[in-house]
Amino acid sequence: MYQFSYADVQTDSMADAKERERQLLTRSIDLLITAANAGRDSMQAVDALHFTNRVWTTLLEDLSSSDNALPKELRANLISIGMWLLRETEDIRQGRSDNFDGLIEVSQIIRDGIQ
């Protein structure tokens, strides 16, 4: 019979959650790269911006939760970055920007920082 300590299960769960976050950010990045190549007014852009918006809205909800275990300062910084990403996706959607490269670069930095 297998016996696991609570700490082992919790560590596995956190590792799984981080891997899911990395996968979601990678998917968002891939969609944004495709959208950048297709153009701001393309269906690919609509899909990429919608997906990125959903990912970051969910991440922001988690970051703002009192149950989030990240240090407060890091959470605050990530919330600021997430809000910028949401504003930038809206600016692209509204035709005020075409800064896909900025969204891609920032998303890659965040994804690569998840450990």
C-alpha positions as CSV (number, residue, x, y, z in Angstrom):
1,M,0.0,0.0,0.0
2,Y,1.2,3.5,-0.8
3,Q,1.4,6.2,1.8
4,F,2.0,9.8,0.9
5,S,2.6,12.6,3.3
6,Y,0.5,15.7,2.9
7,A,3.6,17.7,2.0
8,D,4.4,15.3,-0.9
9,V,0.9,15.5,-2.3
10,Q,0.8,19.3,-1.9
11,T,4.2,19.6,-3.7
12,D,3.0,17.4,-6.5
13,S,-0.2,19.5,-6.8
14,M,1.8,22.7,-6.9
15,A,4.1,21.3,-9.5
16,D,1.1,20.2,-11.6
17,A,-0.5,23.6,-11.3
18,K,2.8,25.3,-12.4
19,E,3.0,23.0,-15.4
20,R,-0.6,23.8,-16.4
21,E,0.2,27.6,-16.1
22,R,3.3,27.1,-18.3
23,Q,1.3,25.2,-20.8
24,L,-1.5,27.8,-20.9
25,L,1.1,30.6,-21.4
26,T,2.9,28.6,-24.1
27,R,-0.5,28.1,-25.9
28,S,-1.2,31.9,-25.6
29,I,2.3,32.7,-26.9
30,D,1.9,30.4,-29.9
31,L,-1.5,31.9,-30.7
32,L,-0.1,35.4,-30.4
33,I,2.8,34.6,-32.8
34,T,0.3,33.2,-35.3
35,A,-1.9,36.3,-34.9
36,A,1.1,38.7,-35.3
37,N,1.9,37.0,-38.6
38,A,-1.7,37.0,-39.8
39,G,-2.4,40.6,-38.8
40,R,-4.4,42.5,-36.2
41,D,-7.7,42.2,-38.1
42,S,-7.5,38.4,-38.7
43,M,-9.5,35.7,-37.1
44,Q,-6.2,34.4,-35.6
45,A,-5.9,37.7,-33.8
46,V,-9.4,37.4,-32.4
47,D,-8.7,33.9,-31.2
48,A,-5.3,34.8,-29.7
49,L,-6.6,37.9,-27.9
50,H,-9.6,36.1,-26.5
51,F,-7.5,33.2,-25.3
52,T,-4.8,35.5,-23.8
53,N,-7.5,37.5,-22.1
54,R,-9.1,34.4,-20.5
55,V,-5.7,33.1,-19.3
56,W,-4.7,36.4,-17.7
57,T,-8.2,37.0,-16.2
58,T,-7.9,33.6,-14.5
59,L,-4.3,34.2,-13.4
60,L,-5.3,37.6,-11.9
61,E,-8.2,36.1,-10.0
62,D,-5.8,33.6,-8.5
63,L,-3.1,36.2,-7.8
64,S,-5.6,38.4,-6.0
65,S,-6.8,35.6,-3.7
66,S,-5.7,35.6,-0.1
67,D,-5.1,31.9,-0.5
68,N,-2.3,32.5,-3.0
69,A,1.0,31.4,-1.5
70,L,3.3,33.8,-3.5
71,P,4.9,36.6,-1.6
72,K,2.8,39.8,-1.6
73,E,5.3,41.9,-3.5
74,L,5.6,39.3,-6.3
75,R,1.8,38.9,-6.5
76,A,1.5,42.7,-6.8
77,N,4.1,42.9,-9.6
78,L,2.4,40.0,-11.5
79,I,-1.0,41.7,-11.1
80,S,0.4,44.9,-12.6
81,I,1.9,43.0,-15.5
82,G,-1.4,41.1,-16.0
83,M,-3.4,44.3,-16.0
84,W,-1.0,45.7,-18.6
85,L,-1.4,42.6,-20.7
86,L,-5.2,42.9,-20.5
87,R,-5.1,46.6,-21.5
88,E,-2.8,45.8,-24.4
89,T,-5.0,43.0,-25.7
90,E,-7.9,45.4,-25.6
91,D,-5.9,48.1,-27.4
92,I,-5.1,45.7,-30.1
93,R,-8.7,44.5,-30.3
94,Q,-9.9,48.1,-30.6
95,G,-7.3,48.9,-33.4
96,R,-5.3,51.3,-31.2
97,S,-2.2,49.1,-31.2
98,D,-0.6,46.1,-32.9
99,N,1.9,45.3,-30.2
100,F,1.7,41.6,-30.4
101,D,5.5,41.5,-29.9
102,G,5.2,43.1,-26.5
103,L,2.5,40.6,-25.4
104,I,4.6,37.7,-26.7
105,E,7.8,38.9,-25.0
106,V,6.2,39.6,-21.6
107,S,4.3,36.3,-21.7
108,Q,7.5,34.4,-22.5
109,I,9.3,36.1,-19.6
110,I,6.5,35.2,-17.2
111,R,6.2,31.6,-18.5
112,D,10.0,31.1,-18.2
113,G,10.0,32.4,-14.7
114,I,7.5,29.8,-13.4
115,Q,9.5,27.3,-11.5
